[in-house]
Amino acid sequence: MTELAKGIAIGMVAGAAVGALAAMPKKRGSAMGRMLKTAGHIVENISDAMGL
């Protein structure tokens, strides 16, 4: 897989996480924190699988 494809895949995951956070009501701070941690784990897993 090329570097461009790796970057696009990671960007898509990060963008989806940011979009989901922006759509959440402000009152759910703890849910937002959990989502950020989960998104971080997903990006790490994808990076590891791609060999970054």
C-alpha distance matrix in Angstrom:
0.0 3.8 6.7 8.2 6.4 6.9 10.3 11.1 10.7 12.8 15.1 15.7 16.8 18.9 20.4 21.4 23.1 24.9 26.0 27.3 29.2 30.7 32.0 33.8 37.4 38.4 40.6 37.8 36.8 36.2 33.9 32.0 31.7 30.4 27.8 26.6 26.4 24.6 22.0 21.6 21.0 18.4 16.4 16.9 15.8 12.5 12.0 13.2 11.0 7.8 9.8 11.1
3.8 0.0 3.8 5.3 5.3 6.4 8.7 10.0 10.8 12.6 14.3 15.6 17.1 18.6 19.9 21.5 23.2 24.5 25.8 27.5 29.1 30.3 31.9 33.9 37.5 38.2 40.6 38.1 37.0 36.7 34.6 32.3 32.0 31.2 28.5 26.9 27.0 25.6 22.7 22.1 22.1 19.7 17.1 17.8 17.5 14.1 12.9 14.7 13.4 9.7 11.1 11.2
6.7 3.8 0.0 3.8 5.5 5.1 6.2 8.6 9.9 10.7 12.1 14.2 15.7 16.5 17.9 20.0 21.3 22.3 24.0 25.9 27.1 28.2 30.2 32.1 35.5 35.9 38.5 36.0 34.6 34.5 32.7 30.1 29.7 29.3 26.6 24.6 24.9 23.9 20.8 19.9 20.4 18.4 15.3 16.0 16.4 13.2 11.3 13.7 13.3 9.5 10.4 9.2
8.2 5.3 3.8 0.0 3.8 5.4 5.1 6.2 8.7 10.0 10.4 12.2 14.5 15.3 16.0 18.2 20.0 20.7 21.9 24.2 25.6 26.3 28.2 30.4 33.8 34.5 37.2 35.0 33.8 34.1 32.0 29.3 29.4 29.1 26.1 24.3 25.1 24.0 20.6 20.2 21.2 18.7 15.7 17.3 17.8 14.3 13.1 16.0 15.3 11.8 13.5 12.1
6.4 5.3 5.5 3.8 0.0 3.8 5.4 5.0 6.1 8.7 9.7 10.5 12.5 14.2 15.0 16.5 18.6 19.9 20.7 22.6 24.4 25.5 26.9 29.0 32.6 33.6 36.1 33.6 32.8 32.8 30.4 28.0 28.2 27.5 24.5 23.1 23.8 22.1 19.0 19.0 19.4 16.6 14.1 15.9 15.7 12.0 11.7 14.4 13.1 9.9 12.5 11.9
6.9 6.4 5.1 5.4 3.8 0.0 3.8 5.5 5.2 6.3 8.5 10.0 11.0 12.4 14.1 15.6 16.9 18.4 19.9 21.5 22.9 24.4 26.1 27.8 31.3 32.0 34.3 31.7 30.6 30.3 28.2 25.9 25.6 24.9 22.1 20.5 20.8 19.4 16.4 15.9 16.2 13.7 11.0 12.3 12.4 8.9 8.0 10.9 10.2 7.0 9.4 8.4
10.3 8.7 6.2 5.1 5.4 3.8 0.0 3.8 5.5 5.2 6.0 8.5 10.1 10.5 11.8 14.1 15.4 16.2 17.8 19.9 21.0 22.1 24.1 26.0 29.4 29.8 32.4 30.1 28.9 29.0 27.1 24.3 24.3 24.0 21.2 19.2 20.0 19.1 15.7 15.2 16.4 14.2 11.0 12.8 13.9 10.6 9.5 13.0 13.0 10.2 12.0 9.9
11.1 10.0 8.6 6.2 5.0 5.5 3.8 0.0 3.8 5.5 5.0 6.1 8.7 9.8 10.2 12.1 14.2 15.1 16.0 18.1 19.8 20.6 22.2 24.4 28.0 28.8 31.5 29.3 28.5 28.8 26.4 23.8 24.3 24.0 20.7 19.3 20.5 19.2 15.6 16.0 17.3 14.5 11.9 14.5 15.0 11.5 11.6 15.1 14.5 12.0 14.6 13.1
10.7 10.8 9.9 8.7 6.1 5.2 5.5 3.8 0.0 3.8 5.4 5.2 6.5 8.7 9.9 10.8 12.6 14.4 15.4 16.8 18.7 20.1 21.4 23.2 26.9 27.9 30.2 27.7 27.0 26.8 24.3 22.1 22.5 21.6 18.5 17.4 18.2 16.4 13.1 13.8 14.4 11.3 9.2 11.9 11.8 8.3 9.3 12.5 11.6 9.8 12.9 12.0
12.8 12.6 10.7 10.0 8.7 6.3 5.2 5.5 3.8 0.0 3.8 5.4 5.2 6.2 8.5 10.0 10.8 12.4 14.2 15.5 16.7 18.4 20.2 21.7 25.2 25.8 28.1 25.5 24.4 24.3 22.1 19.7 19.6 19.1 16.2 14.5 15.3 14.0 10.6 10.6 11.8 9.3 6.4 9.2 10.2 7.3 7.5 11.2 11.4 10.0 12.3 10.5
15.1 14.3 12.1 10.4 9.7 8.5 6.0 5.0 5.4 3.8 0.0 3.8 5.5 5.1 5.8 8.4 9.8 10.4 11.9 14.0 15.2 16.1 18.1 20.1 23.5 24.1 26.8 24.6 23.6 24.1 21.9 19.1 19.6 19.6 16.4 14.7 16.3 15.4 11.6 12.2 14.2 11.8 9.1 12.3 13.7 11.0 11.2 14.9 15.2 13.5 15.8 13.7
15.7 15.6 14.2 12.2 10.5 10.0 8.5 6.1 5.2 5.4 3.8 0.0 3.8 5.5 5.1 6.1 8.6 9.9 10.3 12.2 14.2 15.2 16.4 18.6 22.2 23.4 25.9 23.6 23.2 23.6 21.0 18.5 19.5 19.1 15.5 14.7 16.5 14.8 11.3 12.9 14.4 11.4 9.8 13.5 14.0 11.2 12.6 16.0 15.6 14.5 17.3 15.9
16.8 17.1 15.7 14.5 12.5 11.0 10.1 8.7 6.5 5.2 5.5 3.8 0.0 3.8 5.5 5.2 6.3 8.7 9.9 10.7 12.5 14.3 15.6 17.0 20.6 21.7 23.9 21.2 20.6 20.6 18.0 15.8 16.4 15.6 12.2 11.5 13.0 11.1 7.6 9.5 10.8 7.8 6.8 10.6 11.1 9.1 10.9 14.1 14.0 13.7 16.4 15.1
18.9 18.6 16.5 15.3 14.2 12.4 10.5 9.8 8.7 6.2 5.1 5.5 3.8 0.0 3.8 5.5 5.1 6.2 8.6 9.9 10.7 12.3 14.4 15.7 19.1 19.6 22.1 19.7 18.7 19.0 16.9 14.1 14.6 14.6 11.4 9.7 11.8 11.0 7.2 8.4 11.0 9.1 7.3 10.9 12.6 11.1 11.9 15.3 16.0 15.5 17.6 15.5
20.4 19.9 17.9 16.0 15.0 14.1 11.8 10.2 9.9 8.5 5.8 5.1 5.5 3.8 0.0 3.8 5.4 5.1 6.0 8.5 9.8 10.5 12.3 14.5 17.9 18.7 21.5 19.6 19.1 20.0 17.6 14.8 16.1 16.4 12.9 11.8 14.5 13.6 10.0 11.9 14.5 12.4 11.0 14.7 16.0 14.2 15.2 18.7 19.0 18.3 20.6 18.6
21.4 21.5 20.0 18.2 16.5 15.6 14.1 12.1 10.8 10.0 8.4 6.1 5.2 5.5 3.8 0.0 3.8 5.5 5.1 6.1 8.6 9.9 10.6 12.6 16.3 17.7 20.2 17.9 17.9 18.5 15.7 13.4 15.2 14.8 11.0 11.1 13.7 12.1 9.0 11.8 13.8 11.3 11.2 14.9 15.6 14.1 16.0 19.0 19.0 18.9 21.6 20.1
23.1 23.2 21.3 20.0 18.6 16.9 15.4 14.2 12.6 10.8 9.8 8.6 6.3 5.1 5.4 3.8 0.0 3.8 5.4 5.2 6.2 8.7 10.0 10.9 14.5 15.4 17.6 15.1 14.7 15.1 12.5 10.0 11.4 11.3 7.6 7.3 10.2 9.1 6.1 9.1 11.4 9.9 10.0 13.4 14.6 14.0 15.6 18.4 19.0 19.3 21.6 19.9
24.9 24.5 22.3 20.7 19.9 18.4 16.2 15.1 14.4 12.4 10.4 9.9 8.7 6.2 5.1 5.5 3.8 0.0 3.8 5.4 5.1 6.1 8.7 10.1 13.3 13.8 16.6 14.8 14.1 15.4 13.4 10.2 11.9 12.9 9.6 8.6 12.1 12.0 9.1 11.2 14.2 13.2 12.5 15.9 17.6 16.8 17.8 21.0 21.8 21.7 23.7 21.5
26.0 25.8 24.0 21.9 20.7 19.9 17.8 16.0 15.4 14.2 11.9 10.3 9.9 8.6 6.0 5.1 5.4 3.8 0.0 3.8 5.4 5.1 6.3 8.9 12.2 13.6 16.5 15.0 15.3 16.8 14.3 11.6 14.2 14.8 11.3 11.4 14.9 14.1 11.5 14.3 16.9 15.2 15.0 18.6 19.8 18.7 20.2 23.4 23.7 23.5 26.0 24.1
27.3 27.5 25.9 24.2 22.6 21.5 19.9 18.1 16.8 15.5 14.0 12.2 10.7 9.9 8.5 6.1 5.2 5.4 3.8 0.0 3.8 5.5 5.2 6.5 10.3 12.1 14.3 12.3 13.0 14.1 11.1 9.1 12.0 12.1 8.6 9.9 13.1 12.0 10.3 13.6 15.6 14.3 15.0 18.3 19.2 18.6 20.6 23.3 23.6 24.1 26.5 25.0
29.2 29.1 27.1 25.6 24.4 22.9 21.0 19.8 18.7 16.7 15.2 14.2 12.5 10.7 9.8 8.6 6.2 5.1 5.4 3.8 0.0 3.8 5.4 5.3 8.5 9.3 11.8 9.9 9.9 11.6 9.3 6.4 9.4 10.6 7.7 8.2 11.8 11.9 10.4 13.0 15.6 15.1 15.6 18.5 20.0 19.9 21.4 24.0 24.9 25.4 27.4 25.5
30.7 30.3 28.2 26.3 25.5 24.4 22.1 20.6 20.1 18.4 16.1 15.2 14.3 12.3 10.5 9.9 8.7 6.1 5.1 5.5 3.8 0.0 3.8 5.6 8.0 8.9 12.1 11.4 11.8 14.2 12.3 9.5 12.6 14.2 11.5 11.7 15.4 15.6 13.7 16.2 19.0 18.3 18.3 21.5 23.1 22.6 23.9 26.8 27.6 27.7 29.8 27.7
32.0 31.9 30.2 28.2 26.9 26.1 24.1 22.2 21.4 20.2 18.1 16.4 15.6 14.4 12.3 10.6 10.0 8.7 6.3 5.2 5.4 3.8 0.0 3.8 6.6 9.1 11.8 11.0 12.5 14.7 12.2 10.4 14.0 14.9 12.2 13.4 16.9 16.5 15.1 18.1 20.4 19.3 20.0 23.2 24.3 23.8 25.6 28.4 28.8 29.1 31.5 29.8
33.8 33.9 32.1 30.4 29.0 27.8 26.0 24.4 23.2 21.7 20.1 18.6 17.0 15.7 14.5 12.6 10.9 10.1 8.9 6.5 5.3 5.6 3.8 0.0 3.8 6.4 8.4 7.3 9.2 11.3 8.9 7.8 11.5 12.4 10.5 12.2 15.4 15.3 14.7 17.6 19.7 19.3 20.3 23.2 24.3 24.4 26.2 28.7 29.3 30.1 32.3 30.6
37.4 37.5 35.5 33.8 32.6 31.3 29.4 28.0 26.9 25.2 23.5 22.2 20.6 19.1 17.9 16.3 14.5 13.3 12.2 10.3 8.5 8.0 6.6 3.8 0.0 3.8 5.5 6.1 8.6 11.3 9.9 9.3 12.8 14.3 13.1 14.7 17.8 18.1 17.9 20.5 22.7 22.6 23.7 26.4 27.6 27.9 29.6 32.0 32.8 33.6 35.7 33.8
38.4 38.2 35.9 34.5 33.6 32.0 29.8 28.8 27.9 25.8 24.1 23.4 21.7 19.6 18.7 17.7 15.4 13.8 13.6 12.1 9.3 8.9 9.1 6.4 3.8 0.0 3.8 5.6 6.6 10.1 10.0 8.8 11.7 14.0 13.5 14.3 17.3 18.4 18.3 20.3 22.8 23.2 24.0 26.4 28.1 28.6 29.9 32.2 33.5 34.2 35.9 33.8
40.6 40.6 38.5 37.2 36.1 34.3 32.4 31.5 30.2 28.1 26.8 25.9 23.9 22.1 21.5 20.2 17.6 16.6 16.5 14.3 11.8 12.1 11.8 8.4 5.5 3.8 0.0 3.8 5.8 8.6 9.1 9.4 11.8 13.7 14.1 15.4 17.8 19.0 19.6 21.5 23.6 24.3 25.6 27.6 29.2 30.1 31.5 33.5 34.8 35.9 37.6 35.6
37.8 38.1 36.0 35.0 33.6 31.7 30.1 29.3 27.7 25.5 24.6 23.6 21.2 19.7 19.6 17.9 15.1 14.8 15.0 12.3 9.9 11.4 11.0 7.3 6.1 5.6 3.8 0.0 3.8 5.6 5.4 6.3 8.8 10.2 10.6 12.4 14.6 15.4 16.4 18.4 20.2 21.0 22.5 24.5 25.8 26.9 28.5 30.3 31.5 32.8 34.5 32.8
36.8 37.0 34.6 33.8 32.8 30.6 28.9 28.5 27.0 24.4 23.6 23.2 20.6 18.7 19.1 17.9 14.7 14.1 15.3 13.0 9.9 11.8 12.5 9.2 8.6 6.6 5.8 3.8 0.0 3.8 5.5 5.0 6.3 8.8 9.8 10.6 12.5 14.3 15.2 16.6 18.6 19.9 21.1 22.7 24.5 25.8 26.9 28.7 30.3 31.6 32.8 30.9
36.2 36.7 34.5 34.1 32.8 30.3 29.0 28.8 26.8 24.3 24.1 23.6 20.6 19.0 20.0 18.5 15.1 15.4 16.8 14.1 11.6 14.2 14.7 11.3 11.3 10.1 8.6 5.6 3.8 0.0 3.8 5.3 5.1 6.3 8.6 9.9 10.8 12.4 14.2 15.5 16.8 18.5 20.1 21.3 22.8 24.5 25.9 27.2 28.8 30.5 31.6 30.0
33.9 34.6 32.7 32.0 30.4 28.2 27.1 26.4 24.3 22.1 21.9 21.0 18.0 16.9 17.6 15.7 12.5 13.4 14.3 11.1 9.3 12.3 12.2 8.9 9.9 10.0 9.1 5.4 5.5 3.8 0.0 3.8 5.4 5.1 6.1 8.6 10.0 10.5 12.1 14.2 15.4 16.4 18.3 19.9 21.0 22.4 24.2 25.6 26.8 28.5 30.1 28.7
32.0 32.3 30.1 29.3 28.0 25.9 24.3 23.8 22.1 19.7 19.1 18.5 15.8 14.1 14.8 13.4 10.0 10.2 11.6 9.1 6.4 9.5 10.4 7.8 9.3 8.8 9.4 6.3 5.0 5.3 3.8 0.0 3.8 5.4 5.0 6.2 8.7 9.8 10.4 12.2 14.3 15.1 16.4 18.3 19.9 20.9 22.3 24.2 25.6 26.8 28.3 26.5
31.7 32.0 29.7 29.4 28.2 25.6 24.3 24.3 22.5 19.6 19.6 19.5 16.4 14.6 16.1 15.2 11.4 11.9 14.2 12.0 9.4 12.6 14.0 11.5 12.8 11.7 11.8 8.8 6.3 5.1 5.4 3.8 0.0 3.8 5.4 5.1 6.3 8.6 9.9 10.6 12.5 14.3 15.5 16.7 18.5 20.1 21.1 22.6 24.5 25.9 26.9 25.1
30.4 31.2 29.3 29.1 27.5 24.9 24.0 24.0 21.6 19.1 19.6 19.1 15.6 14.6 16.4 14.8 11.3 12.9 14.8 12.1 10.6 14.2 14.9 12.4 14.3 14.0 13.7 10.2 8.8 6.3 5.1 5.4 3.8 0.0 3.8 5.5 5.2 6.1 8.6 9.8 10.7 12.3 14.3 15.4 16.6 18.4 19.9 21.1 22.6 24.4 25.6 24.3
27.8 28.5 26.6 26.1 24.5 22.1 21.2 20.7 18.5 16.2 16.4 15.5 12.2 11.4 12.9 11.0 7.6 9.6 11.3 8.6 7.7 11.5 12.2 10.5 13.1 13.5 14.1 10.6 9.8 8.6 6.1 5.0 5.4 3.8 0.0 3.8 5.4 5.0 6.0 8.5 9.8 10.4 12.2 14.1 15.2 16.4 18.1 19.8 20.9 22.4 24.0 22.7
26.6 26.9 24.6 24.3 23.1 20.5 19.2 19.3 17.4 14.5 14.7 14.7 11.5 9.7 11.8 11.1 7.3 8.6 11.4 9.9 8.2 11.7 13.4 12.2 14.7 14.3 15.4 12.4 10.6 9.9 8.6 6.2 5.1 5.5 3.8 0.0 3.8 5.4 5.1 6.1 8.7 9.8 10.5 12.3 14.2 15.3 16.3 18.2 19.9 21.0 22.3 20.4
26.4 27.0 24.9 25.1 23.8 20.8 20.0 20.5 18.2 15.3 16.3 16.5 13.0 11.8 14.5 13.7 10.2 12.1 14.9 13.1 11.8 15.4 16.9 15.4 17.8 17.3 17.8 14.6 12.5 10.8 10.0 8.7 6.3 5.2 5.4 3.8 0.0 3.8 5.5 5.0 6.3 8.7 10.0 10.6 12.4 14.4 15.3 16.5 18.4 20.0 20.9 19.4
24.6 25.6 23.9 24.0 22.1 19.4 19.1 19.2 16.4 14.0 15.4 14.8 11.1 11.0 13.6 12.1 9.1 12.0 14.1 12.0 11.9 15.6 16.5 15.3 18.1 18.4 19.0 15.4 14.3 12.4 10.5 9.8 8.6 6.1 5.0 5.4 3.8 0.0 3.8 5.3 5.1 6.2 8.7 9.8 10.5 12.4 14.2 15.3 16.5 18.4 19.8 18.9
22.0 22.7 20.8 20.6 19.0 16.4 15.7 15.6 13.1 10.6 11.6 11.3 7.6 7.2 10.0 9.0 6.1 9.1 11.5 10.3 10.4 13.7 15.1 14.7 17.9 18.3 19.6 16.4 15.2 14.2 12.1 10.4 9.9 8.6 6.0 5.1 5.5 3.8 0.0 3.8 5.4 5.0 6.2 8.6 9.8 10.6 12.2 14.1 15.3 16.5 18.2 16.8
21.6 22.1 19.9 20.2 19.0 15.9 15.2 16.0 13.8 10.6 12.2 12.9 9.5 8.4 11.9 11.8 9.1 11.2 14.3 13.6 13.0 16.2 18.1 17.6 20.5 20.3 21.5 18.4 16.6 15.5 14.2 12.2 10.6 9.8 8.5 6.1 5.0 5.3 3.8 0.0 3.8 5.4 5.2 6.2 8.6 10.0 10.5 12.2 14.2 15.4 16.3 14.6
21.0 22.1 20.4 21.2 19.4 16.2 16.4 17.3 14.4 11.8 14.2 14.4 10.8 11.0 14.5 13.8 11.4 14.2 16.9 15.6 15.6 19.0 20.4 19.7 22.7 22.8 23.6 20.2 18.6 16.8 15.4 14.3 12.5 10.7 9.8 8.7 6.3 5.1 5.4 3.8 0.0 3.8 5.5 5.0 6.1 8.6 9.8 10.4 12.2 14.2 15.1 14.2
18.4 19.7 18.4 18.7 16.6 13.7 14.2 14.5 11.3 9.3 11.8 11.4 7.8 9.1 12.4 11.3 9.9 13.2 15.2 14.3 15.1 18.3 19.3 19.3 22.6 23.2 24.3 21.0 19.9 18.5 16.4 15.1 14.3 12.3 10.4 9.8 8.7 6.2 5.0 5.4 3.8 0.0 3.8 5.4 5.1 6.2 8.5 9.8 10.5 12.3 14.1 13.5
16.4 17.1 15.3 15.7 14.1 11.0 11.0 11.9 9.2 6.4 9.1 9.8 6.8 7.3 11.0 11.2 10.0 12.5 15.0 15.0 15.6 18.3 20.0 20.3 23.7 24.0 25.6 22.5 21.1 20.1 18.3 16.4 15.5 14.3 12.2 10.5 10.0 8.7 6.2 5.2 5.5 3.8 0.0 3.8 5.5 5.1 6.0 8.5 9.8 10.5 12.1 10.7
16.9 17.8 16.0 17.3 15.9 12.3 12.8 14.5 11.9 9.2 12.3 13.5 10.6 10.9 14.7 14.9 13.4 15.9 18.6 18.3 18.5 21.5 23.2 23.2 26.4 26.4 27.6 24.5 22.7 21.3 19.9 18.3 16.7 15.4 14.1 12.3 10.6 9.8 8.6 6.2 5.0 5.4 3.8 0.0 3.8 5.5 5.0 6.0 8.5 9.8 10.3 9.2
15.8 17.5 16.4 17.8 15.7 12.4 13.9 15.0 11.8 10.2 13.7 14.0 11.1 12.6 16.0 15.6 14.6 17.6 19.8 19.2 20.0 23.1 24.3 24.3 27.6 28.1 29.2 25.8 24.5 22.8 21.0 19.9 18.5 16.6 15.2 14.2 12.4 10.5 9.8 8.6 6.1 5.1 5.5 3.8 0.0 3.8 5.4 5.1 6.1 8.6 9.8 10.1
12.5 14.1 13.2 14.3 12.0 8.9 10.6 11.5 8.3 7.3 11.0 11.2 9.1 11.1 14.2 14.1 14.0 16.8 18.7 18.6 19.9 22.6 23.8 24.4 27.9 28.6 30.1 26.9 25.8 24.5 22.4 20.9 20.1 18.4 16.4 15.3 14.4 12.4 10.6 10.0 8.6 6.2 5.1 5.5 3.8 0.0 3.8 5.4 5.1 6.1 8.5 8.7
12.0 12.9 11.3 13.1 11.7 8.0 9.5 11.6 9.3 7.5 11.2 12.6 10.9 11.9 15.2 16.0 15.6 17.8 20.2 20.6 21.4 23.9 25.6 26.2 29.6 29.9 31.5 28.5 26.9 25.9 24.2 22.3 21.1 19.9 18.1 16.3 15.3 14.2 12.2 10.5 9.8 8.5 6.0 5.0 5.4 3.8 0.0 3.8 5.5 5.1 6.1 5.1
13.2 14.7 13.7 16.0 14.4 10.9 13.0 15.1 12.5 11.2 14.9 16.0 14.1 15.3 18.7 19.0 18.4 21.0 23.4 23.3 24.0 26.8 28.4 28.7 32.0 32.2 33.5 30.3 28.7 27.2 25.6 24.2 22.6 21.1 19.8 18.2 16.5 15.3 14.1 12.2 10.4 9.8 8.5 6.0 5.1 5.4 3.8 0.0 3.8 5.4 5.0 5.9
11.0 13.4 13.3 15.3 13.1 10.2 13.0 14.5 11.6 11.4 15.2 15.6 14.0 16.0 19.0 19.0 19.0 21.8 23.7 23.6 24.9 27.6 28.8 29.3 32.8 33.5 34.8 31.5 30.3 28.8 26.8 25.6 24.5 22.6 20.9 19.9 18.4 16.5 15.3 14.2 12.2 10.5 9.8 8.5 6.1 5.1 5.5 3.8 0.0 3.8 5.5 7.8
7.8 9.7 9.5 11.8 9.9 7.0 10.2 12.0 9.8 10.0 13.5 14.5 13.7 15.5 18.3 18.9 19.3 21.7 23.5 24.1 25.4 27.7 29.1 30.1 33.6 34.2 35.9 32.8 31.6 30.5 28.5 26.8 25.9 24.4 22.4 21.0 20.0 18.4 16.5 15.4 14.2 12.3 10.5 9.8 8.6 6.1 5.1 5.4 3.8 0.0 3.8 5.7
9.8 11.1 10.4 13.5 12.5 9.4 12.0 14.6 12.9 12.3 15.8 17.3 16.4 17.6 20.6 21.6 21.6 23.7 26.0 26.5 27.4 29.8 31.5 32.3 35.7 35.9 37.6 34.5 32.8 31.6 30.1 28.3 26.9 25.6 24.0 22.3 20.9 19.8 18.2 16.3 15.1 14.1 12.1 10.3 9.8 8.5 6.1 5.0 5.5 3.8 0.0 3.8
11.1 11.2 9.2 12.1 11.9 8.4 9.9 13.1 12.0 10.5 13.7 15.9 15.1 15.5 18.6 20.1 19.9 21.5 24.1 25.0 25.5 27.7 29.8 30.6 33.8 33.8 35.6 32.8 30.9 30.0 28.7 26.5 25.1 24.3 22.7 20.4 19.4 18.9 16.8 14.6 14.2 13.5 10.7 9.2 10.1 8.7 5.1 5.9 7.8 5.7 3.8 0.0
